[in-house]
Amino acid sequence: ARSAPTMLRLAIVLALAEAAGSFELTPEGYAEILATNSPEKKEEFIETVVTQQLHGFVTSDVGLKSFAETAPA
């Protein structure tokens, strides 16, 4: 089960992504994220893909951070 802080963080990330009209969940959107050279943006993009496209959830913030740092370009 997810903790309340994790659920809140996820809700905030999704709300910010939607409100900001941020990057599209497409290969082109991912390329734009990579161009920012921002590990945080890459984490947000990956988490959004997992939750919105795969209807899953991230169970480890540490694992997400590690994956985002080594995710293929």
Backbone as XML, in Angstrom:
<?xml version="1.0"?>
<chain id="A" units="angstrom">
  <residue number="1" name="ALA">
    <atom name="N" x="0.845" y="-1.191" z="0.000"/>
    <atom name="CA" x="0.000" y="0.000" z="0.000"/>
    <atom name="C" x="0.878" y="1.239" z="0.000"/>
  </residue>
  <residue number="2" name="ARG">
    <atom name="N" x="0.390" y="2.270" z="-0.612"/>
    <atom name="CA" x="1.132" y="3.518" z="-0.697"/>
    <atom name="C" x="0.909" y="4.357" z="0.547"/>
  </residue>
  <residue number="3" name="SER">
    <atom name="N" x="1.938" y="5.088" z="0.921"/>
    <atom name="CA" x="1.809" y="5.976" z="2.066"/>
    <atom name="C" x="1.134" y="7.273" z="1.626"/>
  </residue>
  <residue number="4" name="ALA">
    <atom name="N" x="0.582" y="7.977" z="2.591"/>
    <atom name="CA" x="-0.086" y="9.242" z="2.303"/>
    <atom name="C" x="0.858" y="10.255" z="1.643"/>
  </residue>
  <residue number="5" name="PRO">
    <atom name="N" x="2.110" y="10.411" z="2.144"/>
    <atom name="CA" x="3.010" y="11.367" z="1.477"/>
    <atom name="C" x="3.296" y="10.997" z="0.022"/>
  </residue>
  <residue number="6" name="THR">
    <atom name="N" x="3.419" y="9.706" z="-0.275"/>
    <atom name="CA" x="3.672" y="9.280" z="-1.651"/>
    <atom name="C" x="2.477" y="9.601" z="-2.527"/>
  </residue>
  <residue number="7" name="MET">
    <atom name="N" x="1.278" y="9.351" z="-2.042"/>
    <atom name="CA" x="0.069" y="9.646" z="-2.802"/>
    <atom name="C" x="-0.051" y="11.146" z="-3.039"/>
  </residue>
  <residue number="8" name="LEU">
    <atom name="N" x="0.252" y="11.931" z="-2.022"/>
    <atom name="CA" x="0.180" y="13.381" z="-2.147"/>
    <atom name="C" x="1.196" y="13.872" z="-3.167"/>
  </residue>
  <residue number="9" name="ARG">
    <atom name="N" x="2.406" y="13.339" z="-3.104"/>
    <atom name="CA" x="3.443" y="13.736" z="-4.057"/>
    <atom name="C" x="3.006" y="13.416" z="-5.478"/>
  </residue>
  <residue number="10" name="LEU">
    <atom name="N" x="2.464" y="12.243" z="-5.678"/>
    <atom name="CA" x="2.004" y="11.838" z="-7.001"/>
    <atom name="C" x="0.903" y="12.774" z="-7.494"/>
  </residue>
  <residue number="11" name="ALA">
    <atom name="N" x="-0.038" y="13.104" z="-6.627"/>
    <atom name="CA" x="-1.124" y="13.999" z="-7.007"/>
    <atom name="C" x="-0.586" y="15.373" z="-7.387"/>
  </residue>
  <residue number="12" name="ILE">
    <atom name="N" x="0.389" y="15.855" z="-6.642"/>
    <atom name="CA" x="0.982" y="17.159" z="-6.933"/>
    <atom name="C" x="1.719" y="17.126" z="-8.267"/>
  </residue>
  <residue number="13" name="VAL">
    <atom name="N" x="2.501" y="16.072" z="-8.499"/>
    <atom name="CA" x="3.242" y="15.953" z="-9.761"/>
    <atom name="C" x="2.283" y="15.955" z="-10.940"/>
  </residue>
  <residue number="14" name="LEU">
    <atom name="N" x="1.225" y="15.178" z="-10.846"/>
    <atom name="CA" x="0.268" y="15.109" z="-11.947"/>
    <atom name="C" x="-0.457" y="16.431" z="-12.140"/>
  </residue>
  <residue number="15" name="ALA">
    <atom name="N" x="-0.827" y="17.073" z="-11.045"/>
    <atom name="CA" x="-1.516" y="18.364" z="-11.150"/>
    <atom name="C" x="-0.606" y="19.412" z="-11.772"/>
  </residue>
  <residue number="16" name="LEU">
    <atom name="N" x="0.658" y="19.432" z="-11.375"/>
    <atom name="CA" x="1.592" y="20.393" z="-11.947"/>
    <atom name="C" x="1.820" y="20.129" z="-13.431"/>
  </residue>
  <residue number="17" name="ALA">
    <atom name="N" x="1.935" y="18.875" z="-13.786"/>
    <atom name="CA" x="2.146" y="18.529" z="-15.198"/>
    <atom name="C" x="0.963" y="18.971" z="-16.046"/>
  </residue>
  <residue number="18" name="GLU">
    <atom name="N" x="-0.237" y="18.743" z="-15.551"/>
    <atom name="CA" x="-1.427" y="19.136" z="-16.295"/>
    <atom name="C" x="-1.576" y="20.654" z="-16.332"/>
  </residue>
  <residue number="19" name="ALA">
    <atom name="N" x="-1.354" y="21.301" z="-15.207"/>
    <atom name="CA" x="-1.533" y="22.749" z="-15.130"/>
    <atom name="C" x="-0.511" y="23.495" z="-15.980"/>
  </residue>
  <residue number="20" name="ALA">
    <atom name="N" x="0.680" y="22.971" z="-16.039"/>
    <atom name="CA" x="1.740" y="23.641" z="-16.784"/>
    <atom name="C" x="1.680" y="23.319" z="-18.271"/>
  </residue>
  <residue number="21" name="GLY">
    <atom name="N" x="0.785" y="22.397" z="-18.647"/>
    <atom name="CA" x="0.743" y="21.979" z="-20.037"/>
    <atom name="C" x="2.091" y="21.434" z="-20.440"/>
  </residue>
  <residue number="22" name="SER">
    <atom name="N" x="2.700" y="20.676" z="-19.536"/>
    <atom name="CA" x="4.075" y="20.245" z="-19.736"/>
    <atom name="C" x="4.208" y="19.287" z="-20.907"/>
  </residue>
  <residue number="23" name="PHE">
    <atom name="N" x="5.320" y="18.687" z="-20.986"/>
    <atom name="CA" x="5.701" y="17.855" z="-22.115"/>
    <atom name="C" x="4.697" y="16.753" z="-22.413"/>
  </residue>
  <residue number="24" name="GLU">
    <atom name="N" x="4.531" y="16.506" z="-23.703"/>
    <atom name="CA" x="3.634" y="15.444" z="-24.130"/>
    <atom name="C" x="4.242" y="14.083" z="-23.807"/>
  </residue>
  <residue number="25" name="LEU">
    <atom name="N" x="3.375" y="13.125" z="-23.566"/>
    <atom name="CA" x="3.823" y="11.765" z="-23.277"/>
    <atom name="C" x="4.063" y="11.029" z="-24.594"/>
  </residue>
  <residue number="26" name="THR">
    <atom name="N" x="5.062" y="11.492" z="-25.304"/>
    <atom name="CA" x="5.429" y="10.942" z="-26.608"/>
    <atom name="C" x="6.946" y="10.840" z="-26.663"/>
  </residue>
  <residue number="27" name="PRO">
    <atom name="N" x="7.473" y="10.138" z="-27.666"/>
    <atom name="CA" x="8.937" y="10.129" z="-27.820"/>
    <atom name="C" x="9.506" y="11.544" z="-27.977"/>
  </residue>
  <residue number="28" name="GLU">
    <atom name="N" x="8.763" y="12.403" z="-28.658"/>
    <atom name="CA" x="9.213" y="13.778" z="-28.827"/>
    <atom name="C" x="9.238" y="14.517" z="-27.485"/>
  </residue>
  <residue number="29" name="GLY">
    <atom name="N" x="8.207" y="14.264" z="-26.672"/>
    <atom name="CA" x="8.166" y="14.873" z="-25.340"/>
    <atom name="C" x="9.334" y="14.411" z="-24.488"/>
  </residue>
  <residue number="30" name="TYR">
    <atom name="N" x="9.675" y="13.129" z="-24.599"/>
    <atom name="CA" x="10.816" y="12.594" z="-23.852"/>
    <atom name="C" x="12.107" y="13.248" z="-24.346"/>
  </residue>
  <residue number="31" name="ALA">
    <atom name="N" x="12.218" y="13.452" z="-25.653"/>
    <atom name="CA" x="13.404" y="14.118" z="-26.207"/>
    <atom name="C" x="13.521" y="15.540" z="-25.650"/>
  </residue>
  <residue number="32" name="GLU">
    <atom name="N" x="12.381" y="16.214" z="-25.503"/>
    <atom name="CA" x="12.401" y="17.562" z="-24.923"/>
    <atom name="C" x="12.870" y="17.520" z="-23.476"/>
  </residue>
  <residue number="33" name="ILE">
    <atom name="N" x="12.426" y="16.513" z="-22.744"/>
    <atom name="CA" x="12.865" y="16.347" z="-21.349"/>
    <atom name="C" x="14.371" y="16.136" z="-21.303"/>
  </residue>
  <residue number="34" name="LEU">
    <atom name="N" x="14.882" y="15.255" z="-22.160"/>
    <atom name="CA" x="16.318" y="14.990" z="-22.181"/>
    <atom name="C" x="17.105" y="16.266" z="-22.492"/>
  </residue>
  <residue number="35" name="ALA">
    <atom name="N" x="16.562" y="17.092" z="-23.365"/>
    <atom name="CA" x="17.242" y="18.338" z="-23.747"/>
    <atom name="C" x="17.351" y="19.317" z="-22.576"/>
  </residue>
  <residue number="36" name="THR">
    <atom name="N" x="16.466" y="19.209" z="-21.591"/>
    <atom name="CA" x="16.536" y="20.102" z="-20.429"/>
    <atom name="C" x="17.689" y="19.728" z="-19.508"/>
  </residue>
  <residue number="37" name="ASN">
    <atom name="N" x="18.184" y="18.493" z="-19.639"/>
    <atom name="CA" x="19.262" y="17.980" z="-18.785"/>
    <atom name="C" x="18.885" y="18.069" z="-17.302"/>
  </residue>
  <residue number="38" name="SER">
    <atom name="N" x="17.606" y="17.870" z="-17.014"/>
    <atom name="CA" x="17.100" y="17.956" z="-15.643"/>
    <atom name="C" x="16.686" y="16.575" z="-15.143"/>
  </residue>
  <residue number="39" name="PRO">
    <atom name="N" x="17.424" y="16.013" z="-14.177"/>
    <atom name="CA" x="17.035" y="14.710" z="-13.623"/>
    <atom name="C" x="15.628" y="14.733" z="-13.017"/>
  </residue>
  <residue number="40" name="GLU">
    <atom name="N" x="15.259" y="15.862" z="-12.424"/>
    <atom name="CA" x="13.939" y="15.970" z="-11.807"/>
    <atom name="C" x="12.832" y="15.897" z="-12.860"/>
  </residue>
  <residue number="41" name="LYS">
    <atom name="N" x="13.034" y="16.570" z="-13.981"/>
    <atom name="CA" x="12.027" y="16.529" z="-15.052"/>
    <atom name="C" x="11.926" y="15.120" z="-15.632"/>
  </residue>
  <residue number="42" name="LYS">
    <atom name="N" x="13.072" y="14.431" z="-15.737"/>
    <atom name="CA" x="13.054" y="13.071" z="-16.253"/>
    <atom name="C" x="12.287" y="12.155" z="-15.291"/>
  </residue>
  <residue number="43" name="GLU">
    <atom name="N" x="12.505" y="12.331" z="-14.001"/>
    <atom name="CA" x="11.752" y="11.555" z="-13.010"/>
    <atom name="C" x="10.255" y="11.812" z="-13.151"/>
  </residue>
  <residue number="44" name="GLU">
    <atom name="N" x="9.874" y="13.075" z="-13.256"/>
    <atom name="CA" x="8.457" y="13.427" z="-13.383"/>
    <atom name="C" x="7.854" y="12.807" z="-14.640"/>
  </residue>
  <residue number="45" name="PHE">
    <atom name="N" x="8.591" y="12.878" z="-15.745"/>
    <atom name="CA" x="8.086" y="12.322" z="-17.000"/>
    <atom name="C" x="7.881" y="10.814" z="-16.860"/>
  </residue>
  <residue number="46" name="ILE">
    <atom name="N" x="8.881" y="10.115" z="-16.334"/>
    <atom name="CA" x="8.787" y="8.660" z="-16.186"/>
    <atom name="C" x="7.636" y="8.291" z="-15.266"/>
  </residue>
  <residue number="47" name="GLU">
    <atom name="N" x="7.510" y="8.987" z="-14.148"/>
    <atom name="CA" x="6.426" y="8.696" z="-13.212"/>
    <atom name="C" x="5.063" y="8.952" z="-13.852"/>
  </residue>
  <residue number="48" name="THR">
    <atom name="N" x="4.962" y="9.996" z="-14.654"/>
    <atom name="CA" x="3.706" y="10.295" z="-15.329"/>
    <atom name="C" x="3.359" y="9.215" z="-16.345"/>
  </residue>
  <residue number="49" name="VAL">
    <atom name="N" x="4.354" y="8.742" z="-17.086"/>
    <atom name="CA" x="4.110" y="7.655" z="-18.041"/>
    <atom name="C" x="3.621" y="6.421" z="-17.301"/>
  </residue>
  <residue number="50" name="VAL">
    <atom name="N" x="4.278" y="6.089" z="-16.201"/>
    <atom name="CA" x="3.885" y="4.904" z="-15.420"/>
    <atom name="C" x="2.448" y="5.027" z="-14.932"/>
  </residue>
  <residue number="51" name="THR">
    <atom name="N" x="2.089" y="6.188" z="-14.412"/>
    <atom name="CA" x="0.752" y="6.332" z="-13.831"/>
    <atom name="C" x="-0.337" y="6.546" z="-14.874"/>
  </residue>
  <residue number="52" name="GLN">
    <atom name="N" x="-0.073" y="7.390" z="-15.875"/>
    <atom name="CA" x="-1.131" y="7.721" z="-16.836"/>
    <atom name="C" x="-1.224" y="6.735" z="-17.993"/>
  </residue>
  <residue number="53" name="GLN">
    <atom name="N" x="-0.099" y="6.288" z="-18.503"/>
    <atom name="CA" x="-0.123" y="5.412" z="-19.666"/>
    <atom name="C" x="-0.192" y="3.938" z="-19.289"/>
  </residue>
  <residue number="54" name="LEU">
    <atom name="N" x="0.526" y="3.566" z="-18.244"/>
    <atom name="CA" x="0.574" y="2.160" z="-17.838"/>
    <atom name="C" x="-0.388" y="1.840" z="-16.697"/>
  </residue>
  <residue number="55" name="HIS">
    <atom name="N" x="-1.006" y="2.887" z="-16.143"/>
    <atom name="CA" x="-1.945" y="2.741" z="-15.026"/>
    <atom name="C" x="-1.314" y="1.982" z="-13.858"/>
  </residue>
  <residue number="56" name="GLY">
    <atom name="N" x="-0.052" y="2.269" z="-13.646"/>
    <atom name="CA" x="0.688" y="1.659" z="-12.545"/>
    <atom name="C" x="1.031" y="2.705" z="-11.513"/>
  </residue>
  <residue number="57" name="PHE">
    <atom name="N" x="1.995" y="2.384" z="-10.678"/>
    <atom name="CA" x="2.458" y="3.341" z="-9.689"/>
    <atom name="C" x="3.899" y="3.035" z="-9.332"/>
  </residue>
  <residue number="58" name="VAL">
    <atom name="N" x="4.584" y="4.056" z="-8.888"/>
    <atom name="CA" x="5.975" y="3.935" z="-8.481"/>
    <atom name="C" x="6.002" y="3.531" z="-7.014"/>
  </residue>
  <residue number="59" name="THR">
    <atom name="N" x="6.685" y="2.449" z="-6.729"/>
    <atom name="CA" x="6.729" y="1.957" z="-5.352"/>
    <atom name="C" x="7.976" y="2.392" z="-4.599"/>
  </residue>
  <residue number="60" name="SER">
    <atom name="N" x="8.946" y="2.936" z="-5.318"/>
    <atom name="CA" x="10.194" y="3.346" z="-4.671"/>
    <atom name="C" x="10.687" y="4.643" z="-5.293"/>
  </residue>
  <residue number="61" name="ASP">
    <atom name="N" x="10.712" y="5.696" z="-4.504"/>
    <atom name="CA" x="11.245" y="6.962" z="-4.985"/>
    <atom name="C" x="12.737" y="6.836" z="-5.295"/>
  </residue>
  <residue number="62" name="VAL">
    <atom name="N" x="13.434" y="6.047" z="-4.488"/>
    <atom name="CA" x="14.865" y="5.816" z="-4.719"/>
    <atom name="C" x="15.057" y="5.064" z="-6.033"/>
  </residue>
  <residue number="63" name="GLY">
    <atom name="N" x="14.230" y="4.054" z="-6.279"/>
    <atom name="CA" x="14.305" y="3.301" z="-7.524"/>
    <atom name="C" x="13.996" y="4.178" z="-8.726"/>
  </residue>
  <residue number="64" name="LEU">
    <atom name="N" x="13.008" y="5.054" z="-8.594"/>
    <atom name="CA" x="12.658" y="5.976" z="-9.678"/>
    <atom name="C" x="13.829" y="6.897" z="-9.982"/>
  </residue>
  <residue number="65" name="LYS">
    <atom name="N" x="14.434" y="7.450" z="-8.926"/>
    <atom name="CA" x="15.570" y="8.350" z="-9.102"/>
    <atom name="C" x="16.725" y="7.625" z="-9.797"/>
  </residue>
  <residue number="66" name="SER">
    <atom name="N" x="17.016" y="6.415" z="-9.367"/>
    <atom name="CA" x="18.091" y="5.626" z="-9.968"/>
    <atom name="C" x="17.796" y="5.323" z="-11.436"/>
  </residue>
  <residue number="67" name="PHE">
    <atom name="N" x="16.566" y="4.929" z="-11.722"/>
    <atom name="CA" x="16.194" y="4.632" z="-13.098"/>
    <atom name="C" x="16.295" y="5.876" z="-13.967"/>
  </residue>
  <residue number="68" name="ALA">
    <atom name="N" x="15.811" y="7.009" z="-13.464"/>
    <atom name="CA" x="15.845" y="8.252" z="-14.230"/>
    <atom name="C" x="17.275" y="8.670" z="-14.548"/>
  </residue>
  <residue number="69" name="GLU">
    <atom name="N" x="18.188" y="8.402" z="-13.612"/>
    <atom name="CA" x="19.592" y="8.754" z="-13.829"/>
    <atom name="C" x="20.239" y="7.914" z="-14.923"/>
  </residue>
  <residue number="70" name="THR">
    <atom name="N" x="19.727" y="6.693" z="-15.135"/>
    <atom name="CA" x="20.338" y="5.784" z="-16.100"/>
    <atom name="C" x="19.421" y="5.453" z="-17.268"/>
  </residue>
  <residue number="71" name="ALA">
    <atom name="N" x="18.254" y="6.099" z="-17.326"/>
    <atom name="CA" x="17.309" y="5.816" z="-18.396"/>
    <atom name="C" x="17.925" y="6.121" z="-19.754"/>
  </residue>
  <residue number="72" name="PRO">
    <atom name="N" x="17.619" y="5.310" z="-20.745"/>
    <atom name="CA" x="18.229" y="5.528" z="-22.059"/>
    <atom name="C" x="17.787" y="6.837" z="-22.699"/>
  </residue>
  <residue number="73" name="ALA">
    <atom name="N" x="18.681" y="7.380" z="-23.459"/>
    <atom name="CA" x="18.376" y="8.634" z="-24.173"/>
    <atom name="C" x="17.755" y="8.330" z="-25.513"/>
  </residue>
</chain>
